[in-house]
Amino acid sequence: MDKRLLDILCCPVSKRPLRPLTATERDQLNGAIRAGSVDTVAGEKVAEPITEGLITTDGQLVYRVEDGIPVMLPEAGIGTLQLSGFAPETGRA
């Protein structure tokens, strides 16, 4: 993702900055999605694994990136508290 775009994006809910989801975080999230245990903030089941995502710097919300375009709808966010064993790398800038 373009660094300039990432610098201006923020979470529409918390207004926190975002960073790219790491491969480890993506794999953890996709494992939970495949297990059928992940819902969006709106309560809809997440059916498709993600290939790219953005996560808030506090590690609380993930937003899907589809074809290079961030899906920044508040209701489409994925809360990480529902993910058992999810360990966001919050020390990253």
Secondary structure, DSSP 8 states (H G I E B T S, - for coil): --HHHHHH-B-TTT--BEEE--HHHHHHHHHHHHTT--B-TTS-B--S--SSEEEETTS-EEEEEETTEE---GGG-EEGGGSTT----TT--
